[in-house]
Amino acid sequence: MKHYISDGRAIYEDENHGLFSKKLAEFAISNMMVKDPTMKELKSLKAPSIDETKELLEKYKIELPSEFIYTAWYLHAMTIADYPIHFNV
């Protein structure tokens, strides 16, 4: 499978085991868009903060190794972008 991805991406995955770094998560989240259900147009996502993600994990007693926090933050934001009606975006 590695022959289908760039050398830079392969190196990143080897070094980070496919997890998001802080910089990568910030970049990905800052570029997320959400479809406004009333206007039927795309707008920038008001993303959750890293602290909101940590609070959510604590609330539901989900324990993750520290290296997974930025991946969890990205997934939290992606969920809000994909299901805006459930989050009152």
C-alpha positions as CSV (number, residue, x, y, z in Angstrom):
1,M,0.0,0.0,0.0
2,K,2.9,2.4,0.7
3,H,3.8,2.6,-3.0
4,Y,0.5,4.6,-3.5
5,I,1.4,7.4,-1.1
6,S,4.1,10.1,-1.3
7,D,7.5,9.6,0.3
8,G,6.8,12.4,2.7
9,R,3.5,10.9,3.8
10,A,5.2,7.5,4.2
11,I,7.9,9.0,6.4
12,Y,5.3,10.8,8.5
13,E,3.3,7.6,9.0
14,D,6.5,5.7,9.9
15,E,7.5,8.3,12.5
16,N,4.0,9.0,13.9
17,H,2.2,5.7,13.4
18,G,-0.5,7.5,11.4
19,L,-1.5,9.7,14.3
20,F,-2.2,13.4,14.0
21,S,0.3,15.9,15.2
22,K,-0.8,19.2,16.7
23,K,0.1,21.1,13.6
24,L,-1.6,18.6,11.3
25,A,-4.8,18.6,13.4
26,E,-4.9,22.4,13.5
27,F,-4.4,22.6,9.7
28,A,-7.1,19.9,8.9
29,I,-9.6,21.4,11.4
30,S,-9.1,25.0,10.2
31,N,-10.0,23.9,6.6
32,M,-13.2,22.0,7.6
33,M,-16.5,23.2,6.2
34,V,-20.1,22.5,7.2
35,K,-23.2,22.8,5.2
36,D,-25.6,25.3,6.7
37,P,-29.0,23.5,6.7
38,T,-31.0,26.7,6.4
39,M,-29.0,28.4,3.7
40,K,-27.8,25.2,1.8
41,E,-24.3,26.7,1.5
42,L,-20.9,25.8,3.0
43,K,-19.4,27.8,5.8
44,S,-16.4,27.4,8.0
45,L,-16.8,25.1,10.9
46,K,-16.7,26.6,14.4
47,A,-14.4,23.8,15.7
48,P,-14.3,22.5,19.2
49,S,-11.2,23.4,21.2
50,I,-8.8,20.8,22.4
51,D,-10.1,21.4,25.9
52,E,-13.6,20.7,24.8
53,T,-12.4,17.4,23.3
54,K,-10.6,16.5,26.6
55,E,-13.7,17.4,28.6
56,L,-15.9,15.2,26.4
57,L,-13.4,12.3,26.8
58,E,-13.5,12.7,30.6
59,K,-17.3,13.0,30.7
60,Y,-17.6,9.6,29.0
61,K,-14.7,8.1,30.9
62,I,-12.7,7.5,27.7
63,E,-9.0,7.1,28.4
64,L,-6.5,7.5,25.6
65,P,-2.7,7.5,25.5
66,S,-1.5,11.1,25.2
67,E,-0.3,10.7,21.7
68,F,-3.9,10.1,20.5
69,I,-5.3,13.5,21.7
70,Y,-4.8,15.3,18.5
71,T,-6.3,12.5,16.5
72,A,-9.3,12.5,18.9
73,W,-9.6,16.3,18.5
74,Y,-9.6,15.9,14.7
75,L,-12.3,13.2,14.9
76,H,-14.4,15.3,17.2
77,A,-14.3,18.2,14.8
78,M,-15.0,15.9,11.8
79,T,-18.1,14.5,13.6
80,I,-19.5,18.0,14.1
81,A,-18.8,18.9,10.5
82,D,-20.5,15.7,9.2
83,Y,-23.5,15.8,11.5
84,P,-24.2,19.6,12.1
85,I,-27.9,19.1,12.9
86,H,-27.1,17.0,16.0
87,F,-24.7,19.7,17.3
88,N,-26.7,22.8,16.5
89,V,-24.0,24.2,14.2
